[in-house]
């Protein structure tokens, strides 16, 4: 389950952005509303989609680096040291 921030990004990319684009296709709205809704909807999808992918890739890289350093032991994986996690974290 993604974190709260990632869940909001998922909703932005797959629900709110497409809804705004769909609403921009309504012929009853003035042209400037339609243009604004379409632009904001597309911008929402692009911006949050890029950030969603960056965070996902950073999480995968962090997990991969942690696994390669600690490996599998007889007693299972060792709990990560907080300093190790900070070293591999990515600030967005």
C-alpha positions as CSV (number, residue, x, y, z in Angstrom):
1,X,0.0,0.0,0.0
2,X,1.5,3.3,-1.0
3,X,1.9,6.1,1.6
4,X,-0.6,8.9,1.9
5,X,1.3,11.3,-0.4
6,X,1.7,8.6,-3.0
7,X,-2.0,7.7,-2.8
8,X,-2.9,11.4,-3.5
9,X,-0.6,11.3,-6.5
10,X,-2.3,8.2,-7.8
11,X,-5.7,9.8,-7.4
12,X,-4.4,12.9,-9.2
13,X,-3.0,10.9,-12.1
14,X,-5.8,8.4,-12.6
15,X,-8.9,10.2,-11.3
16,X,-8.8,14.0,-11.0
17,X,-6.6,14.8,-14.1
18,X,-8.7,12.7,-16.5
19,X,-11.9,14.0,-14.9
20,X,-10.8,17.6,-15.6
21,X,-9.9,16.8,-19.2
22,X,-13.3,15.1,-19.7
23,X,-15.0,18.1,-18.2
24,X,-13.1,20.4,-20.6
25,X,-14.8,18.6,-23.5
26,X,-18.2,19.9,-22.5
27,X,-19.4,22.3,-25.2
28,X,-21.7,24.2,-22.8
29,X,-18.7,25.8,-21.0
30,X,-17.1,28.9,-22.3
31,X,-13.9,28.3,-24.3
32,X,-11.6,29.9,-21.6
33,X,-13.0,27.5,-18.9
34,X,-12.6,24.5,-21.3
35,X,-9.0,25.5,-22.1
36,X,-8.2,26.1,-18.4
37,X,-9.7,22.7,-17.3
38,X,-7.9,20.9,-20.1
39,X,-4.5,22.6,-19.3
40,X,-4.8,22.0,-15.5
41,X,-5.9,18.4,-16.0
42,X,-3.0,17.6,-18.4
43,X,-0.6,19.5,-16.1
44,X,-1.8,17.5,-13.1
45,X,-1.3,14.2,-14.8
46,X,2.1,15.1,-16.1
47,X,3.5,16.7,-12.9
48,X,2.1,14.1,-10.5
49,X,3.0,11.2,-12.8
50,X,6.6,12.2,-13.0
51,X,6.8,12.7,-9.3
52,X,5.1,9.3,-8.7
53,X,7.7,7.6,-11.0
54,X,10.6,9.3,-9.3
55,X,9.5,8.3,-5.8
56,X,8.8,4.7,-7.0
57,X,12.3,4.4,-8.6
58,X,14.0,5.9,-5.6
59,X,12.2,3.4,-3.3
60,X,13.3,0.5,-5.6
61,X,16.9,1.7,-5.7
62,X,17.0,2.2,-1.9
63,X,15.6,-1.3,-1.4
64,X,18.0,-2.8,-3.9
65,X,21.0,-1.1,-2.4
66,X,19.9,-2.2,1.1
67,X,19.5,-5.8,0.0
68,X,22.9,-5.9,-1.8
69,X,24.7,-4.6,1.3
70,X,23.0,-6.8,3.8
71,X,22.2,-9.9,1.8
72,X,20.3,-12.9,3.2
73,X,21.5,-14.3,6.4
74,X,20.6,-17.4,8.3
75,X,18.3,-15.5,10.6
76,X,16.7,-13.5,7.7
77,X,17.3,-9.9,6.7
78,X,18.9,-7.6,9.3
79,X,16.8,-4.6,10.1
80,X,18.2,-1.5,8.3
81,X,20.2,1.0,10.2
82,X,18.5,4.4,10.1
83,X,21.7,6.1,8.9
84,X,21.9,3.6,5.9
85,X,18.4,4.5,4.9
86,X,19.1,8.2,5.1
87,X,22.2,7.8,3.0
88,X,20.1,6.2,0.2
89,X,17.1,8.4,0.5
90,X,16.3,10.9,-2.3
91,X,15.0,14.4,-1.6
92,X,12.4,15.5,-4.2
